[in-house]
Amino acid sequence: MKSVAIIILGEKSIAIARQIQSVIPNAIIYGLASRTQTADRQYEKFSETVGELFSQGHSIIGLCAAGILIRSLAPLLSDKRAEPPVMAIAEDGSAVVPLLGGLNGVNELARAIAVVLKVQPAITTTGDIRFQTSLLSPPSNYRLLNSDEQSKTFLADLLAGATVKLIGEATWLSESSLPFADDAIHTIEVISSELRLEAIASKLTSKYLIYQTEDTPNLSPIGKVSIVGIGPGAAKWMSPEVKAILESATDFVGYKTYVNLVKEFTEGKIVHASDNRVELERARHALDLATEGKSVVIVSSGDAGIYGMASAVFEVMDDDPDPKWNQINIHVAPGISAVQAAAAAIGAPIGHDFCTISLSDILKPWEIIEQRLSAAAQADFVIAIYNPISTQRKWQLPAAKETLLKWRSPDTPVVLGHRMGRKGENLRVITLAELEPELADMQTVIIVGSSKTKILEIGDRLRVYTPRTYN
C-alpha cells in the first residue's frame, strides 16, 4: 500500500498534519522547503510534487485551498477507478473536503480525519449522503463483482426510489440507510471468498449486486524507520528535519558513541545502543522494532548515506528479506558530512569535482581501494579520505600516499580535519609529502587537493580552495 502524502505550505499547518498522522500512521508530511522546518520531507514546487505523488498512486491530503489541488491535478485525471483519494483540508482543520477517489475510499478517509479534527466532512457524493455507505466503493475486505455499468444503474435506481433486500451478512450494509424491503426487486448478496465466480456469474445484473468477502492478512502494526545523519557532532549542524525526527521517535538504535551525541532527545525513550561493526544486526533490529508499530530512528554521524547506516538497512532488506518489513515506512534524512565540515572550516577545497574513498579494507579488498585511489588521482579529483588509519590498520595510509604521489606533486595541499564539530576539534594544512600516519586517526577526514588546489595566506590565516575554472 502506498503511503498517504500530507502536503503543507507553512509551518503553522504542522500541528494539524500531526493530528492527521495519528489517524494514518504511515502518512508522510511534505512541507514547502522555504516555509517549513519540521515536516518529514521537504519539496520545492507544489504542483510538480503533488502531480508526481498522485501519478505514483499516493493518496493526497492537502492542507490548502481546494483550488490549488484541482489546478495541479486536472491534467492528470483519466480513470476514476484507478485514481487515488484526494482531499483538501483547511489549514486550521475547520473543513475536510473530499475531492477525488470516491471509488477508492476518500469519503471513509475523510470521515476518519473529521472525527479527530472534530468537524463534519463535506461529503458531496449523493449515494454516501443518502445511504450513509458507498455501494461502489466497499470496505477493503469486500469486492464488488458487478461491472461499473451494472453498479451505477443499480445505485441510480435506489436513488430514484427503488427498494433493496439483503442476502448474507455485512455490517456496513445492514447498518446503513439503504431502503430495505422484503419484497424488493433489487438485491444485494454477500458471498464468501471460497465461492467461485462461475457459480454466480449469471446473477450479476443491474438489479442484483454481489459482494465477495476477501481474506485479509493479519498485518502487524505499521511502524517507521528513519535513518538520520546528525552531522559531525555540533548541534548547529543538525538539520531541523533530523531534530523533528529525533523528537518524535519512540526508539533509538545506533552505535553508542553516536547515540550519546543526541542524548538530549532520548530522555523517556527506549535506547538500543550497540558496539561498532554490527551494522547489519543493528539494521535488522530496527526493522523488527518497526514491525511492532514503533517509530524507530537509526542514528549515524555525518550523513547516513555516506559510509553510514542507510546502506546497511537496504542491504539487509535485499539480502535477507522479511515480508513483515514490506509495510514499514523507511525514510533517510541527510546530514552534513565530515568532509563538508572540514572543507567549510578551511575554505573551499571541494569547490570543484571531488570524490570520497574509505581506506578501510574490512568490507572491500585493498586491491579495490588502491585501484580507486590511482584512478581518482590520475583523473585529478580532489579526494576526501575516510577511515584513514586505526589501531589495527597502520600501513594503509602510507600505501595510499605512495599511490597518490605517482600522480600528484609532493607540494599538493592536504587538509586534515579531526573530530569536526566535537570537543577536541583540530584542523591543519600540510602538503602531501608531509602526510604521516601519526597525524591521523579514525576520527580524521583527509582532503587531498587536485593539481589546481591552492593555499592562500589571508592575514594570519591559511585558506585552501579549488578554483571553479579548470584551465
Buried (B, 14 or more C-beta within 10 A) or exposed (E): EEBBBBBBBBBEBBEBBBBBBEBBBBBBBBBBEEBBBBBBBBBEEBEEBBBBBBEEEBBBBBBBBBEBBBEBBEEEEEEEEEBBBBBBBBBEBEBBBBBBBBBBBBBBBBBBBBEBBEBEBBBEBEBBEBBEBBBBBBBEBBBBBBEEEBBBBBBEBBEEEBBBBBEBEBEBBEEBEBBBEEEBEBBBBBBEEEEEEEEBEEBBBBBBBBBBBEEEEEEBEBBBBBBBBBBBBBEEBBBBBBBBBBEBBBBBBBBEBBBEBBEEBBEEBEBBBBEEEEBBEBBBBBBBBBBEEBBBBBBBBBBBBBBBBBBBBBEBBEEEEEEBBEBBBBBBBBBBBBBBBBBBBBBBBBBBEBBBBBBBBEEEEBEEBBEBBBEBBEEBBBBBBBBBBBEEBEEBBEBBBEBBBEBBEEEBBBBBBBBBBEEEBEBEBBBBBEBEBEBBBEBBBBBBBBEBBEBEEEEEEBBBBBEEEEE
